Amino acid sequence: MTDTVSTARSEDLFAEAQGLMPGGVSSPVRAFKSVSGVPRFIERGEGPYLVDVDGNRYIDYVLSFGPLLLGHAPDAVTQAITEQAAKGTSYGAPSPLEVRLAHQIQDRYPSMERLRFVNSGTEGAMSAVRAARAFTGRNKVVKFDGHYHGHADLLLAKAGSGVATLGLPDSPGVPAAVTADTLVIPFNDEAAVREVFEREGSEIAALLVEPIAGNMGLVRPRDGYLQMLREVTETHGALLVFDEVMVGFRVHPGGAQALYDVTPDLTVLGKVIGGGLPVGAYGGRADVMKLVAPDGPVYQAGTLSGNPLAMAAGLALLGEVDATGAWEAAAEAARTTAEAVQSAADAAGVPVVTDAVGTMFGFFFNDRSLFSFEDVQTSDKAAFSRLHGLLLERRVYLPPSPFEACFTSSAHTPDVVETAAEAFQSAFAAL
Ligand SMILES: *Cc1c(COP(=O)(O)O)cnc(C)c1O
């Protein structure tokens, strides 16, 4: 499968799109700035595959950056969306679907005693911070270098993949005053946490963390690290916010909080819970969430929030995961794909470290385990870019950045992974 991949129609569309939209895309990483070649314009998704407008079919390890735990267009989700669309796409009023999805989420995330649906992870993280600030009466927020919590102004400081990949240390248009209360420290560094809380603990409203980092490549917390965050935040009366927008439902059905048995005060979700439609949620302790309007004075609203199409899609996805071994199948695919990457790299004598957690995996062109954003930056970005191109020629689609995690679905059956494994062998050999 190394015959030439034609990209003529994608090239035409990309040229046209660049005259219409910044970079020709609706979200920056999609523009392929850190890899070679033209972004593929997608005609359709089918199970584990993306099919582009030139008719090339790729095994997809991006899956819309996480949501598609059942692969593209699974029957259960398509049917739920279709049936719901016929009953209306938005009501501007509550629906039973929200109640059902809230139950489904709470069953798996019991720390979310109350939750609010929003339209994106960005909104969820931004709103969680607002609630935390209101609850504590404090302004400062601690986040980790390389962790991404969406593009709300105050959280757009040292924010991982998209930002890192484009080499923007920060973003113009974000007033210094807005990030002045955002304190950024390195991930997996216990001393840095203790130090910032000893210095400013009485002013810190919340600490936000991607409990398993996924927006600087896949980076696990060190043993006991999340427990330490729990203890330090509690000691200082700050809220611990787990941003599980990416890892929720993926690293474990109950998220990183179940996997590591750490209970955050607030949790942010997105991606998987919308079954591929735009959605987010935030929630947690009832005493914090009761401050949110209309129970309390903290304003937060949304015309399309709790959107019935998104709720129906999320419910269908989670229902299918419950009724079948879909999560286990996706996790098996993540494990075997990571093994395939490692063995292909080893055979080619290329230093690569791989990891898989649940239904996600990642790898770095590096020769040691990595724990922080500074660490991951020592990886060979040029090698990743070359590998990315070689894999596209072999019909395997990886995230177009060395600092994004990879995702699997239940549609990534053993024979699909076997096909990908052959492509990895051949691509690493050609590096
Ligand atoms: C994707 C992501 C977000 C932002 O979600 P959007 O729906 O893209 O706004 C926030 N936090 C994390 C950890 C994410 O991976």
The ligand as an SDF file (V2000), in Angstrom:
LIG
                    3D

 15 15  0  0  0  0  0  0  0  0999 V2000
  -10.0760   19.2460   23.8740 C   0  0  0  0  0  0  0  0  0  0  0  0
   -9.7880   19.7250   25.2380 C   0  0  0  0  0  0  0  0  0  0  0  0
  -10.3690   20.8850   25.7650 C   0  0  0  0  0  0  0  0  0  0  0  0
  -11.1890   21.8160   24.9240 C   0  0  0  0  0  0  0  0  0  0  0  0
  -12.3480   21.2200   24.4530 O   0  0  0  0  0  0  0  0  0  0  0  0
  -13.0760   21.8930   23.1700 P   0  0  0  0  0  0  0  0  0  0  0  0
  -14.3250   21.1040   23.0520 O   0  0  0  0  0  0  0  0  0  0  0  0
  -12.1220   21.7170   22.0450 O   0  0  0  0  0  0  0  0  0  0  0  0
  -13.2960   23.3130   23.5030 O   0  0  0  0  0  0  0  0  0  0  0  0
  -10.1590   21.2020   27.0860 C   0  0  0  0  0  0  0  0  0  0  0  0
   -9.4010   20.4340   27.8600 N   0  0  0  0  0  0  0  0  0  0  0  0
   -8.8010   19.3150   27.4010 C   0  0  0  0  0  0  0  0  0  0  0  0
   -7.9850   18.4850   28.3260 C   0  0  0  0  0  0  0  0  0  0  0  0
   -8.9650   18.9380   26.0690 C   0  0  0  0  0  0  0  0  0  0  0  0
   -8.3300   17.8610   25.6130 O   0  0  0  0  0  0  0  0  0  0  0  0
  1  2  1  0
  2  3  1  0
  2 14  2  0
  3  4  1  0
  3 10  2  0
  4  5  1  0
  5  6  1  0
  6  7  2  0
  6  8  1  0
  6  9  1  0
 10 11  1  0
 11 12  2  0
 12 13  1  0
 12 14  1  0
 14 15  1  0
M  END
$$$$
